[in-house]
Every structure is written in C-alpha cells, then in structure tokens.
Amino acid sequence: MVSKTLRKFGDRVREERLKRSLSQEQLAAKAGVHRTYIGMIERAEKNITLENIQKIAGALNIKLSEIFRDI
C-alpha cells in the first residue's frame, strides 16, 4: 500500500514541475539525480530523503516549506 504522504508529495513535485514546463529528465538534470528517480517519486514508489527533497526544491526554485504545502 502506498503511503498517503508519499503520494501527496509526488503529486506536489509533478504539479510544480509541470508549472515550469519541465520534463522529468530536465528536472532530474537540474537536481542532480537520475532521470528515473523523478518518475519514481511522482508515482510514490520511492521514500525520498531530505537531502534529495532539498535538491528537487532547489531545482524547482522553491523553498522547502513550499514543497510541503498541503501535505
């Protein structure tokens, strides 16, 4: 069973990525993570670390607090 928190976080990453018209591959390159990792996060298949959350937030140019909004 997929965690509700992971699902909400993945949805949030996807929402912010699409707002910026970025592909998963482009976001991964900006964040310095593997391209498949972004898809796994968005599908709630990965329990992401705080370090990688910070990388993704930075790549999306948003504050950490903003990426957790409504989660």
Secondary structure, 3 states (H helix, E strand, C coil): CCCHHHHHHHHHHHHHHHHCCCCHHHHHHHHCCCHHHHHHHHCCCCCCCHHHHHHHHHHHCCCHHHHCCCC
